[in-house]
Amino acid sequence: MGESAKKLHTEELTANELKVYDRKRKDQLKIMGLPLVWFAVFLTITLVTLYTGNLPTGMIGSLLVMVVLGEALGWIGDRLPIIKSYLGGGAIVAIFGSAYMVYAGLLPESVITGVDEFMTTGGFLDFYIAALITGSILGMNSKVLVKIGVRYFVPIFGAVIGAMVIAGIVGFLIGFSVQDAVLVIALPILGGGMGAGAIPMAQVYSEFLGNPPSYYISILVPALALGNVFAIVFASLLNSLGNKMPSLSGNGQLIPGFKIEEKQSSFDISKMGIGLLAALLFFALGHLLGAFIPLHPYALMIMLVALVKILDLIPETVVEGASQWYQFVAKTWTLALLFGIGVAFTDLDSVLAALSLQYILLVAGVVFGAVMGAALLGRLVGFYPIESAISAGLCMANMGGTGDVAVLSAAKRMQLMPFAQIASRLGGALILLLAGLIIPLLV
């Protein structure tokens, strides 16, 4: 190649590099795909309606606040040096930024009430999770789905054993009794959240130990809240570890060959409508079966979707629609949901009240034990250690469905939602059973 040709080639490379750099720079100046200036306009209008008391009530006002403020906090979190690398980035800032806004009185009470109702009685959390469960399971390879099967309970048991062992060891070293370390800290953290874990567990404790359930709830809630914080942080750290040690990670796959089969077909609005309908229908069927079978509706929904996938009973149009709807929901509403989780489910008072060094070390030990137990036993049955630790370990140690979304978002592995739900729901039921067996032995 002559000198003139080399010079021309170098200039072409430089021009291409500049184009790539310019494109990346422009992408960084966008939020939710909007130019920064236009998003600022949307944010300003939202804040004006919010603080003048003119925000629409119901779903419209709540969703507007959650989307706009969630995207703003997420964009900030993804650009803060230490937070984006080690603490969950946008996910953790969206959750705890909104929780702080509640704690500091920066959100009007009417807005807090509206978001709370939209998340809980309004069913937005269920709506979101139903889309992820249906789309991700129907997008799986059915042969590998069968292969995973009951083996998934091995890392769940590993998480429970690891958490209890580490809780006992750390508790002994810092002056906690084994009884307190296991009953007051470890089991509540592993119990599947508030509704499925802490509340029924308080009933169990009350029956065996004699105090009213409200007494035990006041003790269990700080452990749940702080455990959820550590679960999110550990999720981000495991994602970083997977990037540095790729042999430990499947990048969202539990086992080699397992992945969401995201087809390259273009998005079709009518198919997305079918996917929406499928998610709603399977969620309703889960509740219908729950009236006769003593399992959580999420668990029954997962089993039902998996069964129809394995038996190949669903038309390809529905599979594609569910997959497209899942992708739309995950991309569009994740940060909005995390903002709602911060408002409705994250009590900073409880977290701050638990911030003694001993308590922090013990809770961190429980979460670390769940990670190690799930990773080690998961590897024994052929799972990638990091995916096993995240889905079976951290999703046992967080606050149920809300914690699953936060953990998987921080770990950048939302496709593991069905397995996270198994760990939260069926794992939580396992913890209630263990609590009833262990309490008489330790008391």
TIKOLRO-157699 format. One record per residue (C-alpha): z, x, y; residue number from 0; residue in three letters. Coordinates in nm, 3 decimals, m for minus. Layout:
BEGIN
{{Z,X,Y},NUM,"Ala"}
...
//
This chain:
BEGIN
{{0.000,0.000,0.000},0,"Met"}
{{m0.105,0.145,0.337},1,"Gly"}
{{0.123,0.186,0.634},2,"Glu"}
{{m0.026,m0.114,0.816},3,"Ser"}
{{0.011,m0.330,0.505},4,"Ala"}
{{0.373,m0.217,0.459},5,"Lys"}
{{0.446,m0.296,0.821},6,"Lys"}
{{0.288,m0.641,0.786},7,"Leu"}
{{0.487,m0.705,0.463},8,"His"}
{{0.811,m0.598,0.634},9,"Thr"}
{{0.739,m0.824,0.929},10,"Glu"}
{{0.671,m1.117,0.692},11,"Glu"}
{{1.001,m1.055,0.510},12,"Leu"}
{{1.185,m1.036,0.840},13,"Thr"}
{{1.023,m1.358,0.957},14,"Ala"}
{{1.115,m1.535,0.630},15,"Asn"}
{{1.472,m1.406,0.649},16,"Glu"}
{{1.497,m1.532,1.006},17,"Leu"}
{{1.370,m1.874,0.897},18,"Lys"}
{{1.630,m1.891,0.618},19,"Val"}
{{1.905,m1.779,0.857},20,"Tyr"}
{{1.792,m2.032,1.119},21,"Asp"}
{{1.788,m2.311,0.860},22,"Arg"}
{{2.140,m2.222,0.740},23,"Lys"}
{{2.263,m2.204,1.100},24,"Arg"}
{{2.122,m2.547,1.174},25,"Lys"}
{{2.280,m2.688,0.853},26,"Asp"}
{{2.615,m2.549,0.963},27,"Gln"}
{{2.579,m2.742,1.288},28,"Leu"}
{{2.546,m3.071,1.101},29,"Lys"}
{{2.815,m3.303,0.974},30,"Ile"}
{{2.721,m3.557,0.708},31,"Met"}
{{2.358,m3.460,0.766},32,"Gly"}
{{2.378,m3.551,1.135},33,"Leu"}
{{2.327,m3.304,1.420},34,"Pro"}
{{2.664,m3.204,1.562},35,"Leu"}
{{2.594,m3.375,1.897},36,"Val"}
{{2.518,m3.709,1.733},37,"Trp"}
{{2.820,m3.688,1.507},38,"Phe"}
{{3.031,m3.616,1.817},39,"Ala"}
{{2.896,m3.939,1.968},40,"Val"}
{{2.994,m4.134,1.654},41,"Phe"}
{{3.337,m3.968,1.653},42,"Leu"}
{{3.394,m4.051,2.020},43,"Thr"}
{{3.302,m4.417,1.972},44,"Ile"}
{{3.529,m4.440,1.669},45,"Thr"}
{{3.823,m4.285,1.856},46,"Leu"}
{{3.773,m4.513,2.157},47,"Val"}
{{3.776,m4.826,1.941},48,"Thr"}
{{4.071,m4.684,1.746},49,"Leu"}
{{4.299,m4.612,2.044},50,"Tyr"}
{{4.203,m4.910,2.256},51,"Thr"}
{{4.297,m5.151,1.978},52,"Gly"}
{{3.941,m5.276,1.935},53,"Asn"}
{{3.875,m5.138,1.585},54,"Leu"}
{{3.741,m5.416,1.359},55,"Pro"}
{{3.990,m5.531,1.098},56,"Thr"}
{{3.934,m5.523,0.725},57,"Gly"}
{{3.685,m5.309,0.537},58,"Met"}
{{3.456,m5.227,0.831},59,"Ile"}
{{3.718,m5.072,1.056},60,"Gly"}
{{3.902,m4.895,0.775},61,"Ser"}
{{3.587,m4.747,0.622},62,"Leu"}
{{3.458,m4.638,0.963},63,"Leu"}
{{3.780,m4.445,1.037},64,"Val"}
{{3.794,m4.297,0.688},65,"Met"}
{{3.431,m4.180,0.687},66,"Val"}
{{3.419,m4.039,1.040},67,"Val"}
{{3.762,m3.873,1.049},68,"Leu"}
{{3.738,m3.765,0.683},69,"Gly"}
{{3.404,m3.593,0.744},70,"Glu"}
{{3.537,m3.428,1.062},71,"Ala"}
{{3.848,m3.292,0.889},72,"Leu"}
{{3.645,m3.185,0.586},73,"Gly"}
{{3.395,m2.998,0.805},74,"Trp"}
{{3.681,m2.816,0.979},75,"Ile"}
{{3.854,m2.731,0.649},76,"Gly"}
{{3.537,m2.587,0.498},77,"Asp"}
{{3.519,m2.339,0.787},78,"Arg"}
{{3.880,m2.218,0.807},79,"Leu"}
{{3.881,m1.867,0.650},80,"Pro"}
{{4.185,m1.871,0.419},81,"Ile"}
{{4.192,m2.245,0.357},82,"Ile"}
{{3.828,m2.266,0.249},83,"Lys"}
{{3.866,m1.976,0.005},84,"Ser"}
{{4.207,m2.035,m0.152},85,"Tyr"}
{{4.357,m2.372,m0.054},86,"Leu"}
{{4.091,m2.631,m0.127},87,"Gly"}
{{3.893,m2.622,0.198},88,"Gly"}
{{3.780,m2.956,0.332},89,"Gly"}
{{3.950,m3.152,0.053},90,"Ala"}
{{4.301,m3.037,0.134},91,"Ile"}
{{4.250,m3.060,0.512},92,"Val"}
{{4.118,m3.418,0.478},93,"Ala"}
{{4.425,m3.518,0.274},94,"Ile"}
{{4.699,m3.338,0.462},95,"Phe"}
{{4.531,m3.369,0.800},96,"Gly"}
{{4.537,m3.748,0.768},97,"Ser"}
{{4.890,m3.739,0.621},98,"Ala"}
{{5.002,m3.538,0.924},99,"Tyr"}
{{4.837,m3.789,1.158},100,"Met"}
{{5.055,m4.057,0.997},101,"Val"}
{{5.366,m3.835,1.000},102,"Tyr"}
{{5.320,m3.739,1.367},103,"Ala"}
{{5.239,m4.093,1.480},104,"Gly"}
{{4.882,m4.005,1.580},105,"Leu"}
{{4.736,m4.311,1.408},106,"Leu"}
{{4.819,m4.663,1.529},107,"Pro"}
{{5.031,m4.862,1.284},108,"Glu"}
{{4.759,m5.126,1.251},109,"Ser"}
{{4.512,m4.860,1.137},110,"Val"}
{{4.758,m4.716,0.885},111,"Ile"}
{{4.821,m5.064,0.744},112,"Thr"}
{{4.449,m5.140,0.731},113,"Gly"}
{{4.359,m4.818,0.548},114,"Val"}
{{4.654,m4.863,0.311},115,"Asp"}
{{4.544,m5.215,0.221},116,"Glu"}
{{4.180,m5.112,0.187},117,"Phe"}
{{4.276,m4.831,m0.052},118,"Met"}
{{4.519,m5.038,m0.261},119,"Thr"}
{{4.478,m5.416,m0.258},120,"Thr"}
{{4.122,m5.374,m0.127},121,"Gly"}
{{4.039,m5.167,m0.433},122,"Gly"}
{{3.839,m4.886,m0.269},123,"Phe"}
{{3.999,m4.621,m0.492},124,"Leu"}
{{3.912,m4.823,m0.805},125,"Asp"}
{{3.560,m4.883,m0.671},126,"Phe"}
{{3.506,m4.509,m0.624},127,"Tyr"}
{{3.651,m4.404,m0.961},128,"Ile"}
{{3.457,m4.676,m1.147},129,"Ala"}
{{3.131,m4.533,m1.009},130,"Ala"}
{{3.222,m4.178,m1.112},131,"Leu"}
{{3.337,m4.272,m1.462},132,"Ile"}
{{3.034,m4.489,m1.539},133,"Thr"}
{{2.773,m4.254,m1.392},134,"Gly"}
{{2.915,m3.933,m1.535},135,"Ser"}
{{2.971,m4.062,m1.891},136,"Ile"}
{{2.632,m4.233,m1.913},137,"Leu"}
{{2.477,m3.908,m1.787},138,"Gly"}
{{2.635,m3.703,m2.067},139,"Met"}
{{2.464,m3.577,m2.377},140,"Asn"}
{{2.584,m3.829,m2.639},141,"Ser"}
{{2.594,m3.574,m2.922},142,"Lys"}
{{2.819,m3.345,m2.723},143,"Val"}
{{3.031,m3.643,m2.617},144,"Leu"}
{{3.104,m3.705,m2.984},145,"Val"}
{{3.168,m3.335,m3.033},146,"Lys"}
{{3.434,m3.330,m2.759},147,"Ile"}
{{3.603,m3.642,m2.900},148,"Gly"}
{{3.965,m3.617,m3.006},149,"Val"}
{{3.966,m3.239,m2.949},150,"Arg"}
{{4.033,m3.312,m2.584},151,"Tyr"}
{{4.389,m3.413,m2.669},152,"Phe"}
{{4.462,m3.056,m2.782},153,"Val"}
{{4.460,m2.909,m2.427},154,"Pro"}
{{4.654,m3.215,m2.305},155,"Ile"}
{{4.931,m3.133,m2.551},156,"Phe"}
{{4.897,m2.771,m2.442},157,"Gly"}
{{4.957,m2.872,m2.080},158,"Ala"}
{{5.270,m3.067,m2.172},159,"Val"}
{{5.414,m2.789,m2.387},160,"Ile"}
{{5.328,m2.517,m2.132},161,"Gly"}
{{5.480,m2.713,m1.842},162,"Ala"}
{{5.805,m2.788,m2.026},163,"Met"}
{{5.847,m2.431,m2.151},164,"Val"}
{{5.785,m2.273,m1.810},165,"Ile"}
{{6.009,m2.535,m1.645},166,"Ala"}
{{6.291,m2.442,m1.881},167,"Gly"}
{{6.246,m2.069,m1.824},168,"Ile"}
{{6.216,m2.087,m1.445},169,"Val"}
{{6.500,m2.338,m1.427},170,"Gly"}
{{6.726,m2.106,m1.627},171,"Phe"}
{{6.640,m1.809,m1.403},172,"Leu"}
{{6.708,m1.991,m1.075},173,"Ile"}
{{7.017,m2.185,m1.181},174,"Gly"}
{{6.876,m2.524,m1.287},175,"Phe"}
{{6.989,m2.674,m1.616},176,"Ser"}
{{6.722,m2.731,m1.880},177,"Val"}
{{6.799,m3.101,m1.856},178,"Gln"}
{{6.726,m3.116,m1.481},179,"Asp"}
{{6.423,m2.886,m1.504},180,"Ala"}
{{6.258,m3.097,m1.775},181,"Val"}
{{6.371,m3.452,m1.689},182,"Leu"}
{{6.380,m3.439,m1.309},183,"Val"}
{{6.090,m3.202,m1.242},184,"Ile"}
{{5.851,m3.146,m1.535},185,"Ala"}
{{5.818,m3.495,m1.686},186,"Leu"}
{{5.769,m3.678,m1.352},187,"Pro"}
{{5.500,m3.429,m1.248},188,"Ile"}
{{5.316,m3.484,m1.578},189,"Leu"}
{{5.369,m3.860,m1.579},190,"Gly"}
{{5.044,m3.990,m1.431},191,"Gly"}
{{5.140,m4.069,m1.071},192,"Gly"}
{{5.359,m4.336,m0.913},193,"Met"}
{{5.248,m4.667,m1.066},194,"Gly"}
{{5.179,m4.539,m1.417},195,"Ala"}
{{5.442,m4.265,m1.420},196,"Gly"}
{{5.735,m4.250,m1.178},197,"Ala"}
{{5.810,m4.623,m1.161},198,"Ile"}
{{5.818,m4.693,m1.538},199,"Pro"}
{{5.988,m4.355,m1.592},200,"Met"}
{{6.262,m4.458,m1.349},201,"Ala"}
{{6.310,m4.770,m1.563},202,"Gln"}
{{6.341,m4.553,m1.875},203,"Val"}
{{6.592,m4.323,m1.703},204,"Tyr"}
{{6.789,m4.623,m1.582},205,"Ser"}
{{6.818,m4.764,m1.935},206,"Glu"}
{{6.943,m4.435,m2.079},207,"Phe"}
{{7.143,m4.288,m1.789},208,"Leu"}
{{7.285,m4.596,m1.617},209,"Gly"}
{{7.193,m4.566,m1.247},210,"Asn"}
{{6.954,m4.819,m1.085},211,"Pro"}
{{6.579,m4.738,m1.094},212,"Pro"}
{{6.568,m4.689,m0.714},213,"Ser"}
{{6.807,m4.394,m0.750},214,"Tyr"}
{{6.573,m4.215,m0.990},215,"Tyr"}
{{6.261,m4.297,m0.789},216,"Ile"}
{{6.416,m4.120,m0.487},217,"Ser"}
{{6.461,m3.812,m0.708},218,"Ile"}
{{6.122,m3.825,m0.882},219,"Leu"}
{{5.898,m3.883,m0.579},220,"Val"}
{{5.946,m3.537,m0.418},221,"Pro"}
{{5.856,m3.371,m0.750},222,"Ala"}
{{5.538,m3.579,m0.773},223,"Leu"}
{{5.438,m3.510,m0.414},224,"Ala"}
{{5.496,m3.136,m0.427},225,"Leu"}
{{5.339,m3.112,m0.773},226,"Gly"}
{{5.027,m3.280,m0.636},227,"Asn"}
{{5.008,m3.021,m0.356},228,"Val"}
{{5.029,m2.733,m0.603},229,"Phe"}
{{4.772,m2.899,m0.830},230,"Ala"}
{{4.519,m2.908,m0.544},231,"Ile"}
{{4.590,m2.547,m0.451},232,"Val"}
{{4.562,m2.430,m0.812},233,"Phe"}
{{4.232,m2.620,m0.843},234,"Ala"}
{{4.084,m2.421,m0.556},235,"Ser"}
{{4.218,m2.094,m0.701},236,"Leu"}
{{4.070,m2.174,m1.044},237,"Leu"}
{{3.734,m2.244,m0.882},238,"Asn"}
{{3.749,m1.902,m0.713},239,"Ser"}
{{3.851,m1.741,m1.043},240,"Leu"}
{{3.556,m1.904,m1.216},241,"Gly"}
{{3.319,m1.758,m0.957},242,"Asn"}
{{3.463,m1.410,m1.014},243,"Lys"}
{{3.491,m1.437,m1.395},244,"Met"}
{{3.198,m1.655,m1.508},245,"Pro"}
{{3.279,m1.605,m1.878},246,"Ser"}
{{3.585,m1.830,m1.831},247,"Leu"}
{{3.398,m2.111,m1.657},248,"Ser"}
{{3.133,m2.363,m1.750},249,"Gly"}
{{3.071,m2.459,m1.385},250,"Asn"}
{{3.174,m2.816,m1.459},251,"Gly"}
{{3.088,m2.817,m1.830},252,"Gln"}
{{3.376,m2.851,m2.076},253,"Leu"}
{{3.187,m2.686,m2.360},254,"Ile"}
{{2.855,m2.502,m2.384},255,"Pro"}
{{2.576,m2.757,m2.372},256,"Gly"}
{{2.778,m3.031,m2.200},257,"Phe"}
{{2.653,m3.134,m1.859},258,"Lys"}
{{2.561,m3.427,m1.645},259,"Ile"}
{{2.194,m3.486,m1.710},260,"Glu"}
{{2.091,m3.532,m1.349},261,"Glu"}
{{1.729,m3.629,m1.382},262,"Lys"}
{{1.480,m3.515,m1.124},263,"Gln"}
{{1.348,m3.868,m1.063},264,"Ser"}
{{1.350,m3.971,m0.699},265,"Ser"}
{{1.621,m4.204,m0.578},266,"Phe"}
{{1.538,m4.568,m0.628},267,"Asp"}
{{1.734,m4.827,m0.431},268,"Ile"}
{{1.685,m5.097,m0.694},269,"Ser"}
{{1.810,m4.860,m0.966},270,"Lys"}
{{2.113,m4.773,m0.754},271,"Met"}
{{2.186,m5.144,m0.731},272,"Gly"}
{{2.176,m5.162,m1.110},273,"Ile"}
{{2.412,m4.863,m1.125},274,"Gly"}
{{2.652,m5.036,m0.886},275,"Leu"}
{{2.645,m5.348,m1.104},276,"Leu"}
{{2.707,m5.142,m1.419},277,"Ala"}
{{3.011,m4.970,m1.262},278,"Ala"}
{{3.160,m5.304,m1.154},279,"Leu"}
{{3.092,m5.462,m1.493},280,"Leu"}
{{3.250,m5.182,m1.697},281,"Phe"}
{{3.553,m5.183,m1.468},282,"Phe"}
{{3.591,m5.559,m1.516},283,"Ala"}
{{3.555,m5.520,m1.894},284,"Leu"}
{{3.829,m5.256,m1.890},285,"Gly"}
{{4.062,m5.508,m1.727},286,"His"}
{{3.953,m5.780,m1.969},287,"Leu"}
{{4.035,m5.561,m2.269},288,"Leu"}
{{4.361,m5.459,m2.100},289,"Gly"}
{{4.479,m5.818,m2.132},290,"Ala"}
{{4.482,m5.774,m2.512},291,"Phe"}
{{4.520,m5.399,m2.568},292,"Ile"}
{{4.831,m5.216,m2.432},293,"Pro"}
{{4.639,m4.935,m2.262},294,"Leu"}
{{4.551,m4.868,m1.899},295,"His"}
{{4.222,m5.040,m1.794},296,"Pro"}
{{4.078,m4.701,m1.689},297,"Tyr"}
{{4.137,m4.563,m2.038},298,"Ala"}
{{3.975,m4.870,m2.196},299,"Leu"}
{{3.683,m4.846,m1.955},300,"Met"}
{{3.625,m4.482,m2.048},301,"Ile"}
{{3.630,m4.565,m2.420},302,"Met"}
{{3.391,m4.856,m2.370},303,"Leu"}
{{3.138,m4.659,m2.162},304,"Val"}
{{3.155,m4.371,m2.409},305,"Ala"}
{{3.101,m4.607,m2.702},306,"Leu"}
{{2.789,m4.771,m2.559},307,"Val"}
{{2.655,m4.426,m2.468},308,"Lys"}
{{2.715,m4.287,m2.818},309,"Ile"}
{{2.556,m4.595,m2.980},310,"Leu"}
{{2.266,m4.580,m2.730},311,"Asp"}
{{2.309,m4.945,m2.630},312,"Leu"}
{{2.225,m4.899,m2.261},313,"Ile"}
{{1.863,m4.907,m2.131},314,"Pro"}
{{1.738,m4.593,m1.959},315,"Glu"}
{{1.702,m4.783,m1.631},316,"Thr"}
{{2.075,m4.855,m1.629},317,"Val"}
{{2.157,m4.493,m1.720},318,"Val"}
{{1.944,m4.362,m1.433},319,"Glu"}
{{2.085,m4.621,m1.194},320,"Gly"}
{{2.444,m4.538,m1.285},321,"Ala"}
{{2.373,m4.168,m1.241},322,"Ser"}
{{2.211,m4.223,m0.900},323,"Gln"}
{{2.491,m4.453,m0.782},324,"Trp"}
{{2.749,m4.195,m0.897},325,"Tyr"}
{{2.574,m3.922,m0.698},326,"Gln"}
{{2.552,m4.140,m0.386},327,"Phe"}
{{2.920,m4.239,m0.399},328,"Val"}
{{3.039,m3.882,m0.466},329,"Ala"}
{{2.831,m3.735,m0.184},330,"Lys"}
{{2.891,m4.006,0.075},331,"Thr"}
{{3.249,m4.124,0.030},332,"Trp"}
{{3.453,m3.840,m0.120},333,"Thr"}
{{3.595,m3.713,0.210},334,"Leu"}
{{3.650,m4.071,0.326},335,"Ala"}
{{3.851,m4.137,0.011},336,"Leu"}
{{4.051,m3.816,0.056},337,"Leu"}
{{4.137,m3.924,0.411},338,"Phe"}
{{4.255,m4.257,0.270},339,"Gly"}
{{4.463,m4.077,0.007},340,"Ile"}
{{4.637,m3.884,0.282},341,"Gly"}
{{4.716,m4.202,0.474},342,"Val"}
{{4.812,m4.431,0.186},343,"Ala"}
{{4.953,m4.204,m0.084},344,"Phe"}
{{5.075,m3.877,0.069},345,"Thr"}
{{5.427,m3.892,0.211},346,"Asp"}
{{5.489,m3.574,0.410},347,"Leu"}
{{5.854,m3.670,0.452},348,"Asp"}
{{5.903,m3.642,0.074},349,"Ser"}
{{5.710,m3.315,0.057},350,"Val"}
{{5.902,m3.155,0.345},351,"Leu"}
{{6.235,m3.278,0.210},352,"Ala"}
{{6.172,m3.089,m0.114},353,"Ala"}
{{6.092,m2.756,0.049},354,"Leu"}
{{6.377,m2.542,m0.081},355,"Ser"}
{{6.278,m2.211,m0.240},356,"Leu"}
{{6.427,m2.303,m0.579},357,"Gln"}
{{6.252,m2.640,m0.586},358,"Tyr"}
{{5.919,m2.489,m0.486},359,"Ile"}
{{5.942,m2.219,m0.756},360,"Leu"}
{{6.028,m2.474,m1.021},361,"Leu"}
{{5.746,m2.714,m0.930},362,"Val"}
{{5.497,m2.426,m0.908},363,"Ala"}
{{5.616,m2.312,m1.251},364,"Gly"}
{{5.556,m2.656,m1.401},365,"Val"}
{{5.200,m2.673,m1.264},366,"Val"}
{{5.130,m2.314,m1.371},367,"Phe"}
{{5.261,m2.392,m1.720},368,"Gly"}
{{5.031,m2.695,m1.744},369,"Ala"}
{{4.735,m2.477,m1.640},370,"Val"}
{{4.811,m2.201,m1.892},371,"Met"}
{{4.887,m2.438,m2.180},372,"Gly"}
{{4.568,m2.639,m2.127},373,"Ala"}
{{4.355,m2.326,m2.081},374,"Ala"}
{{4.486,m2.148,m2.394},375,"Leu"}
{{4.472,m2.444,m2.631},376,"Leu"}
{{4.147,m2.561,m2.476},377,"Gly"}
{{3.990,m2.227,m2.558},378,"Arg"}
{{4.112,m2.257,m2.919},379,"Leu"}
{{3.903,m2.574,m2.963},380,"Val"}
{{3.595,m2.431,m2.789},381,"Gly"}
{{3.642,m2.550,m2.430},382,"Phe"}
{{3.588,m2.333,m2.125},383,"Tyr"}
{{3.940,m2.231,m2.014},384,"Pro"}
{{3.892,m2.312,m1.646},385,"Ile"}
{{3.746,m2.659,m1.703},386,"Glu"}
{{4.016,m2.727,m1.961},387,"Ser"}
{{4.288,m2.608,m1.721},388,"Ala"}
{{4.152,m2.823,m1.438},389,"Ile"}
{{4.086,m3.148,m1.624},390,"Ser"}
{{4.360,m3.146,m1.890},391,"Ala"}
{{4.616,m2.933,m1.704},392,"Gly"}
{{4.599,m3.006,m1.332},393,"Leu"}
{{4.500,m3.369,m1.382},394,"Cys"}
{{4.818,m3.412,m1.585},395,"Met"}
{{5.018,m3.252,m1.302},396,"Ala"}
{{4.879,m3.447,m1.007},397,"Asn"}
{{4.943,m3.802,m0.880},398,"Met"}
{{4.714,m3.999,m1.108},399,"Gly"}
{{4.379,m4.132,m0.985},400,"Gly"}
{{4.425,m4.018,m0.625},401,"Thr"}
{{4.528,m3.672,m0.744},402,"Gly"}
{{4.229,m3.654,m0.978},403,"Asp"}
{{3.988,m3.704,m0.689},404,"Val"}
{{4.167,m3.444,m0.477},405,"Ala"}
{{4.192,m3.187,m0.757},406,"Val"}
{{3.831,m3.221,m0.874},407,"Leu"}
{{3.706,m3.213,m0.516},408,"Ser"}
{{3.899,m2.893,m0.445},409,"Ala"}
{{3.770,m2.745,m0.773},410,"Ala"}
{{3.413,m2.863,m0.696},411,"Lys"}
{{3.392,m3.031,m1.040},412,"Arg"}
{{3.374,m3.405,m0.974},413,"Met"}
{{3.171,m3.451,m1.294},414,"Gln"}
{{3.492,m3.399,m1.493},415,"Leu"}
{{3.630,m3.732,m1.366},416,"Met"}
{{3.620,m3.914,m1.706},417,"Pro"}
{{3.826,m3.638,m1.868},418,"Phe"}
{{4.058,m3.624,m1.569},419,"Ala"}
{{4.121,m3.995,m1.611},420,"Gln"}
{{4.197,m3.948,m1.981},421,"Ile"}
{{4.454,m3.683,m1.890},422,"Ala"}
{{4.607,m3.900,m1.617},423,"Ser"}
{{4.613,m4.231,m1.803},424,"Arg"}
{{4.657,m4.155,m2.171},425,"Leu"}
{{4.847,m3.836,m2.090},426,"Gly"}
{{5.077,m4.036,m1.863},427,"Gly"}
{{5.146,m4.283,m2.146},428,"Ala"}
{{5.227,m3.985,m2.371},429,"Leu"}
{{5.482,m3.860,m2.116},430,"Ile"}
{{5.657,m4.199,m2.105},431,"Leu"}
{{5.683,m4.187,m2.484},432,"Leu"}
{{5.820,m3.830,m2.472},433,"Leu"}
{{6.070,m3.927,m2.202},434,"Ala"}
{{6.213,m4.195,m2.428},435,"Gly"}
{{6.242,m3.943,m2.715},436,"Leu"}
{{6.370,m3.644,m2.516},437,"Ile"}
{{6.633,m3.809,m2.293},438,"Ile"}
{{6.875,m3.888,m2.581},439,"Pro"}
{{6.844,m3.526,m2.698},440,"Leu"}
{{6.917,m3.369,m2.359},441,"Leu"}
{{7.184,m3.608,m2.229},442,"Val"}
//
